[in-house]
C-alpha cells in the first residue's frame, strides 16, 4: 500500500477574480461539481496541485442533506464560509488495502 499527497482544497470567495499575490502560481481552468454546488480552478505544482474552490447557491441546500453533510464542499458551509484550507487529499495504488487498514 502506497499513500502519497495529491492535492489540497482551499476555499476562495469570489474565485472568478482571484489571482495569487504576485502571480507566483499559474491558475488553470477547472470544472464544476454540479451535485455539490461548487466549481474550481487548479494550480499545478509538479504532479500535485492546489484546488481553489468556490461555491454556488446550490451548496446551502445540499449541506442540509444527510448524504452530503460530510462532503468536502459542506465543510465550507460548516466553517461559515471562512476562506482558507479545507482538506488534503491523498492518492494510493491500492484503495482496498487502505480500507482494510483503516477498519
N, C-alpha and C positions, 0 to 999 in steps of 0.2 A: 504494500500500500504506500502510495506516494502522495503527499499533500503539498501544494505549492500556492503561494499568493497569486491571485488572478487580478482582482481589482477592488477598489473601494467605491462606495456610493456616497456622494456628497450632495446635499440638497442646496440648491441655489434659487432664491426667489428672483423672478424676472430673468430666467436663463437666456431668453431670446436676445437680450442685450449685454450679456456678461462677457467680459474679456479678462484673462488673467492679468494682474498688475504687471506692467512692463511687457506684456505679451510673451512671457517666459515660455509658456507651453502653447502649442497649437491645438485648437479645438476643432474637432471633426464633426460633421453632421452625425446625428444618431438616429433614433427612431422613437416610436410611440409604443406604449404598453396600454392599449385601449381598455383591457379588462381591469387594469389597476388605476387608470386615470392619471398616468404620468407620461412624460416624454424625456428624452435625454440627449446629451451631446457627449462626445468621448474625447479624452486627451490621452494619447498613447505614450507610454514610456517603455521602449523595447517591446516585449510580448505582453506587458501588463498595461493597465490603464486606470484612469480616474473616470468614473461615470458621473457626470454632472446631471442632476435630476431636478426637474420641476414638476409641478402638479397642475392638473386641470380641475374644474369644479366637480367633476365626477368622483374625485377621491373622497370627498366627505360622505357620500352615500355608501361607497364601498367600505370605508373604515368601520362602519357600523354593522357589517355582516359578520357572522360567526366564522365563515370560511376565510375571510381576508383580514381578520383582526390582528394576525401575527405576520402579515406580509411586510416586506421592506418598505413599501410605499406607505402603509398605515403608520409606520414609525414616525413619519414626518408629521402627521396629524397629532399623534400622541405627544410629540415634542413641541406642540403649539407652534408649528411652522418656524421653529428656530433654524436658521441656516447653519449648515456645517455637516461634518462627518456623521453618517448614519450607520453604516455597516461595512464589513470587509468580507470579500468572497474568495473562496479557495477553489482550486481545481485538483482533481485526483485522477489517477489512472485505474482506480478500482473502487467505485462507489459502494459496491456490495460489501467489501471489507470494511469500509468506513462505517457503514450502517451497523455491521456486526460489532465492531469495536465500541461504538457509542452505546449500543444496547447492553 
